[in-house]
Amino acid sequence: VGYGMSEMGSCATCTFDETDEFGTVGRPLNDTLVKIVNPETLEELPYNKPGEIWLSGPCRMVGYFNNEEATNKIFKEEILEDGSKRTWVRTGDIGLITLMGNLKYVGRNKRITMIVDINTNTVSKVSNDYVEDIISTDYLSGTVSNCVIVSVPNEKTLNALKAYVVVKDSPYNYSEIALEINNKCKEKLRENSRPIEYVFVDKIPETKAGKKDFVLVQDFE
């Protein structure tokens, strides 16, 4: 298992037998650097804190052909202590670095989760936003006023979906609305695209701009 992008010569990380950790995509290859950055403040984040994955190394592309604007969007320069420069590639992916030093891929910054069927060796992409839209509606036993889907490790699919759900006028018992939500997901989504767990919460944390704080919710894990 590994992780990479064409702008970095394809592979940037790889799992190794002696450091393998379930649910991760391994450690950086020789001379390749990985860091996790807050996509809004551009500050580097500590271990186990999800943010945007940035890559740097000798296999980095020079730039997009005849497209300086696109190149400038994806490249970020860092001035090192000795005055030299290091160029980082913004992947647009969300991930974190575990305490063991392995990279965990969470999903696209545009909130796409990669579901891997180990048995058939196939990969499918699931839109977290789409699943949230399906869940957020009226049910016989209540109304889902807010929902956030996050990616969690799973033995069968490497990544799976977990739903944090806010029910308007929270009922004493969530079992009935949980059953209704699950039935609707069965109607609308393929098996691997359905949440494997529903967690009912009082509210979803928000950013200073008043939007759902997806990174903070992912940090619940």
N, C-alpha and C positions, 0 to 999 in steps of 0.2 A: 504494500500500500504506500502511496506517496501523494504529493501535492505539488502543483506547479502551474505555469501558464506559458503560452508561447512567447510572451515578451521576456521571459527568463530562460529561454532555451528549453522549455517544457518542464522538466522535473526540478524542483527546488528542495524538497524534503523526501525522506524515505524511512520506512520502518526497518529496524535492525533487531535481530533476535535477542540480543543482550539488553536492549532498552525498550523493547516493544511494550506498548501500553494500550489496552483496549479502548477503542473509540477515537484514537488519534491517528494522524497521518505521518508520524515519525519526526525525525530531527533533520536539520539542514545538512545538505551535502557539503563536501569540503569547500572552503572559501565562500560559502553562501551564508548570508545573514538573514535572520527573520526577527521582526519585532512587531508588537501589537500596539496600535496607536488609537487614541480617541479621535474618531473622524471629524469631530467638531472643533476640539481645541488643539489637535495635532500633538498632544502630549503622549509620551510613551507610557504604557500601562504596565503594572506589575503582573506577576504570575497569577493565573486563574481569573484574570479580569478580561472579559470579552471586548474586542474592539476590531478595527480594521487591520488586516494582515498586510504588512509592508515587507518587501523583499529587496535584497541587494546582493550583487556578486559579479564575477567575471563573465557570466553567460548572459548578462543583461543586454537587451537590444540597444542599438544606438539611438533609435527613434522610429516613429512611423514615417514611411516614405512620403515626402512632400506634404506633410501634415504637422507643422510645428505646433499648432494650437492643441491638437490631440496629444502630442508628446508632452507638452507643458502641463497638461491636466493630470497625466499619470505619473510624471517624474517629480520628485521632491529632493532638493539638495540639502545636505547636512554639512555644516562646517565643523571639522574635527579640531581637537585641541592643538594639533600641530599646524593648523591652518589649511590643511588639505581638505578636499571635498569628497563626500560620498553621496552617490545618487541612489535614492530609494524608488522602488516601483510600488505605487498604490494599486493593490489588487482589486479593490472593490468587494472583497470577501470579508466576512466576519469570522473571527476565530479567537483562540486564547492559547497561551503557553502554560502547560501544566507544571506542577512542582518538580516533576521528573525531567522537564526540559523538552517535552514533546509538544508538537503543534496539534491542536484540535480544531478541525474545520466545523464551523457552525452553520454557515450559509452565506448566500450573497447579501451584500449590503442592500440590495433591492428585495431582500427577504425571500429568497428561494432556498429550499432545503433539498439536498441531494439524498435520495433514498436508494440504497444499494441492496439488491437481492443477491445474497451470497450464493444461494442455491443455483440460480440461473445466470449469475454474473452479469446482470443488467442494472442499469442506472436510470432512475427517473427523477425529474425535477418537480417539486411541489411548491406552489406559491402559498406562503404563509398567509398573505393578505386574503387570498381566495378562500381558504379554509375559515378564516375569521369571519368573512362575510357570510358564509353558509351558516355558521353557528349563531351569529348575532341577529336574532329575530324573535318573534313572538311564539310562545308555545302554550299549550293548554294549561300547564302548571306554572307559567311565569314568563318573563321577558328577559332575554340576555341583552343587557345594555352595553356591555363592553367585553372584549375578548382579545387575548394575545396568544399567538402560537409560537412556541420555541422548539428548538431542536435538542434532543437528548440522545445519549448512546443507546444502542439496541443490538442485541446479539444476532438477530436475524437480518437486520437491514443497516447496520452500522449507525445510521441516524434514524430517529423516529420523531413524531410530533407529540407535543404535550400542550394541552390547552389550559390557560388561566382564564377563568370565566367570572364575570360579574353579573349577578342576577338582580334586577330591579326589585325593590321591596323583598329582600332576601327571605326565602322561606325557612322554616325551622328545619325541614328535612329536604336535602337536595336530590334524593334518590329518584324521584319522579322526573324532574327536569333533566337529570343526567341521562336517564333512559331515553327521553325524547330527543335529546341532542345526539346521542349515539345512533339512534335509529335514522335520524335525518342524514348523518354523515355516511351511514351505510347506503342510503339511497343515492347520494350525490358523489361519493368518492370511492375510488378503488381501495382495496384492503390496506395496502401499504401507505396510502395517503391519508388514512384516518388517524386522529389522535389516539394514542394508546392509554392516555390518562387525562382526566379532567380534574382540575383543582379549582375550587370555588373560593374566591377572595372578595373582600369588601370593596377594593378599588384597584385600579391599575396605575402604577406610578407614571408621572408625566415629566416631561422636560420643562425647562423654563419658558419655552415657547408654547406650552400647553398641549403638546403632542404626546402620544404614547412613548414612554421611554423603553424601547425594545431591549437596549443593552442592559438596563438595570433589571428588567424582568428575566432575561437570560442569565443574569448573575445570581438569580434565586437558586439556580442549579449548582 
